[in-house]
Every structure is written in C-alpha cells, then in structure tokens.
C-alpha cells in the first residue's frame, strides 16, 4: 500500500469510481459522499496520510471540511488535495486553505506520489 487516503466526493457513484481508480494505484481509500460531519469524524479518528476533496459538486461543503480540519490541532498539518472545481470555487478554497494543493483527476496520481509511504510501511 502506498498509504491511507480519505476521499470526499459529493456524488456516490463518481466517488465509487474514483475510489476504485485510487485503489488500483495501491492506495487504501476511505470515502464519504453524504455527510461532511461524518467525513470530519472519520478523518479525526483514523488519520489518513492525505485527504482528497473533489470540488466539482458542493464546493462549499468541501471547503468547510478543510477549514474544520485546519482548525483542529490534531489535523492542522494533514495534507489536503483538492481536485477539479471551477475557478471561483478554487479561489474561495485557496483563500481559506492556502496550504492546500490543487489538481485535476487527470493529474491526481502524480500529485499523490508526493505522499507515498516508504516501501516497508504497512497500512
């Protein structure tokens, strides 16, 4: 396993497809596509290596999850990667979470490579 990833995507069908793609790339993937509070609680409890938030739907929900994660001392340093989204959504998120990374689904695997655990790590 390359590491633990938590995917937030507000479309269950698309979330399942994206999670499969990420698992095929050898990531352990947890997914939330319904409730931001649940996503936040699971992330706090199970601490993934990186949080991946899709901005193509309900970008304000993804932005609030990221803001909440940054306000918690436990998750303040947790890497957050935003995927897709329109220019306005990205601008709003960038103003609230300036240390986040932004990418597209076409490039996400390259971005996630920077968060890969060493080969001898086990999930």
N, C-alpha and C positions, 0 to 999 in steps of 0.2 A: 504493500500500500504506500502511496505517495504521501498520504496524510488524511486528516479529517476535514471535511468541508461541510458547511451548512449553507444550503441554498434556500433563498426566499424568492418565491415567484408567485404572483397572484393569479395564475391560471393553472389549475391542477393538471390538465392534460399536457400542457407545454412543460410544466415542472417535471413531470414524469419522464418526458422525452429528454430533457436536459440532464436530469439526474442519471439516466441510463448512459448518455454520452460521456458524462464525467466518470461514471463507474467503469466504463470501457477503457478509460485512461488511467485506471487503477487508483481512483480516489474513493475513500469511504464517504458516502454522501447521506446526510440527513436533509429532509425537505419540509418546508412549511409553505402552504399555499392558501391558507384560510384565515389564520389569526395571528396578528403581529405580536400580541401578548404571549402567545404560546411560543412563537419563534424566540422572543427575548428570553423567556424562562429556560427553554432547552439550551440555548447558547450559553447562558449563565451557568447552567448545571453541568453541561457536557463539554464545554470549552473546545471548540474546533480549532484547527490551525488557521483557518481563514473563513470569513463569511462572504458569500456571494449573493448580491441582491440585484435582481432584474428590475430595471426601471421602465420597461415597456408598458406596464399596466400599474395603476395606482402608485405612481412615484412618490406621492406624499407619505404613503404608508411605509415604503422602504426607507425614505429619508428619516422618518420618526424612529424606526427601529435603530438605524445607525446613530442617530442623536442620543438615544437612550443608552446604547452600548458605550458611547464616548463619555457619558456622564457617570458611568459606574467605574469605580476604581479597579474592579476585577477584569473588566473588558476594555478598558481605555486604550490599551496598546494592541488589541486584537486587529489584525489586518482585515480591512473591508474593501471588497472589489465590487464596483457597480458595473452592470452590463446593460448595454443599449440605452434606450431612453432618448427623448428628443432634447434639443438644445436648451430649452427652458428648464426642463427637469434637471438636467445635468448642472446647469448654472446654479439652481437653488440648492442642490445637494452639495456642490463644491463649496458654497458659502457657509454651510453648516458643518460639513465634514471635510475640511481642506486636506487632510492627510490621506483620504481615500484614493484608491486607484480607479480609473475608468477605462472600460474596454468594450469590445463587441463580442458577440458569441463566436464570430469567426476567429478572433484572436485570443479568446479566454484561456486556452490551453497554454499558450506561450506566456501569458501573464502569471498563471498559476504555477508555472515551473519555478518561479522565484520563491515559492512557499513549500516546495517538496521537502519532505523529511529525508534525512540520510538513509541510505540503503539498509542499514542494520536496525532501523527503528521498526517497531511493531505497533500496529493500531490496536 
